[in-house]
């Protein structure tokens, strides 16, 4: 009987890791010696190079002139599982107009496990392996975190925690029309 009463507490604890409060202002880091990159709305997106799930390097410079929807996710994050198929739909709908959806996995899973996870969700947009460095560069405060970056590499929208993906439709259309 005591085991069953602990389960709701574990669920709440796990969800609190995924559902971080919305970030405001400049991104900050708690690691001494590191300079936080202002990855807040209105700031320029930090440059990055990460490996994809096949071990091939992918750099932000490859996407010049594109609108980016960047999703920081983890395989253990329930809200991420809800958002990712919707982001796949954005890629299919707006990819021909210049939208590129990039998922940056922050799980400690192997690339093979992340591929299987994505396949189960029907996700086949570009998935990259995240690092501590990328978390610091973007000043991440929670998972999921989703950024909309315009063609000039300016962050136009930053959502920390779950939000309905449909709220990105208008901002994506505006970014693509510029």
KAGIZI-V135482 format. One record per residue. N is the residue number from 1. SS is DSSP state (hx for helix, st for strand, lp for the rest). D_CENTER is the distance of its C-alpha to the mean C-alpha in Angstrom with 2 decimals. Layout:
BEGIN
n={N & N}
ss={SS & SS}
d_center={D_CENTER & D_CENTER}
END
This chain:
BEGIN
n={1 & 2 & 3 & 4 & 5 & 6 & 7 & 8 & 9 & 10 & 11 & 12 & 13 & 14 & 15 & 16 & 17 & 18 & 19 & 20 & 21 & 22 & 23 & 24 & 25 & 26 & 27 & 28 & 29 & 30 & 31 & 32 & 33 & 34 & 35 & 36 & 37 & 38 & 39 & 40 & 41 & 42 & 43 & 44 & 45 & 46 & 47 & 48 & 49 & 50 & 51 & 52 & 53 & 54 & 55 & 56 & 57 & 58 & 59 & 60 & 61 & 62 & 63 & 64 & 65 & 66 & 67 & 68 & 69 & 70 & 71 & 72 & 73 & 74 & 75 & 76 & 77 & 78 & 79 & 80 & 81 & 82 & 83 & 84 & 85 & 86 & 87 & 88 & 89 & 90 & 91 & 92 & 93 & 94 & 95 & 96 & 97 & 98 & 99 & 100 & 101 & 102 & 103 & 104 & 105 & 106 & 107 & 108 & 109 & 110 & 111 & 112 & 113 & 114 & 115 & 116 & 117 & 118 & 119 & 120 & 121 & 122 & 123 & 124 & 125 & 126 & 127 & 128 & 129 & 130 & 131 & 132 & 133 & 134 & 135 & 136 & 137 & 138 & 139 & 140 & 141 & 142 & 143 & 144 & 145 & 146 & 147 & 148 & 149 & 150 & 151 & 152 & 153 & 154 & 155 & 156 & 157 & 158 & 159 & 160 & 161 & 162 & 163 & 164 & 165 & 166 & 167 & 168 & 169 & 170 & 171 & 172 & 173 & 174 & 175 & 176 & 177 & 178}
ss={lp & hx & hx & hx & hx & hx & hx & hx & hx & hx & hx & hx & hx & hx & hx & hx & hx & hx & lp & lp & lp & lp & lp & lp & lp & lp & lp & lp & lp & lp & lp & lp & lp & lp & lp & lp & lp & lp & lp & lp & lp & lp & lp & st & lp & lp & lp & lp & st & st & st & st & lp & lp & lp & lp & st & st & st & hx & hx & hx & hx & lp & lp & lp & st & st & st & st & st & st & st & lp & lp & lp & lp & hx & hx & hx & hx & hx & hx & hx & hx & hx & hx & hx & hx & hx & hx & hx & hx & hx & hx & hx & hx & lp & st & st & st & st & st & st & st & lp & lp & lp & lp & lp & hx & hx & hx & hx & hx & hx & hx & hx & hx & hx & hx & lp & lp & lp & lp & st & st & st & st & lp & lp & hx & hx & hx & hx & hx & hx & lp & lp & lp & lp & lp & lp & lp & st & st & st & st & st & lp & lp & lp & lp & st & st & st & st & st & st & st & lp & lp & lp & lp & hx & hx & hx & hx & hx & hx & hx & hx & hx & hx & hx & hx & hx & lp}
d_center={38.73 & 37.01 & 34.27 & 33.36 & 33.16 & 30.59 & 28.14 & 27.13 & 26.53 & 24.25 & 22.24 & 21.97 & 21.02 & 18.20 & 16.85 & 17.16 & 14.72 & 12.02 & 13.33 & 13.32 & 15.19 & 13.87 & 13.89 & 16.80 & 18.33 & 17.75 & 15.24 & 17.48 & 17.73 & 20.17 & 21.11 & 24.44 & 24.95 & 21.41 & 20.94 & 17.89 & 16.39 & 16.25 & 12.64 & 13.72 & 14.49 & 17.27 & 16.62 & 16.30 & 13.08 & 13.86 & 15.00 & 13.63 & 14.97 & 13.58 & 15.19 & 14.23 & 15.35 & 18.85 & 19.08 & 19.16 & 17.83 & 15.40 & 15.51 & 14.04 & 17.72 & 17.83 & 16.09 & 18.60 & 19.61 & 16.64 & 14.30 & 10.65 & 7.84 & 4.71 & 1.74 & 2.30 & 5.27 & 9.02 & 12.02 & 13.92 & 11.75 & 13.69 & 11.60 & 8.80 & 11.89 & 12.78 & 9.81 & 9.32 & 12.96 & 12.80 & 10.19 & 12.70 & 15.40 & 14.03 & 14.09 & 17.58 & 18.82 & 17.80 & 17.37 & 21.05 & 20.77 & 18.30 & 14.75 & 12.50 & 9.31 & 7.41 & 5.51 & 5.66 & 7.70 & 9.05 & 11.99 & 15.45 & 16.21 & 17.93 & 16.66 & 19.27 & 18.01 & 14.41 & 16.16 & 18.28 & 15.53 & 13.86 & 17.45 & 18.32 & 15.65 & 16.79 & 13.59 & 14.62 & 12.27 & 11.56 & 9.99 & 10.20 & 11.35 & 9.85 & 12.67 & 13.98 & 14.59 & 11.06 & 10.34 & 13.57 & 13.10 & 10.20 & 12.03 & 9.56 & 11.58 & 9.93 & 7.63 & 5.92 & 4.74 & 4.35 & 6.67 & 9.65 & 11.73 & 15.35 & 17.75 & 18.97 & 15.68 & 15.76 & 12.82 & 14.14 & 11.89 & 9.61 & 9.14 & 9.04 & 9.98 & 10.81 & 12.19 & 13.84 & 12.00 & 15.47 & 15.15 & 13.19 & 16.22 & 18.46 & 16.23 & 15.24 & 18.98 & 20.00 & 17.82 & 19.21 & 22.71 & 22.83}
END
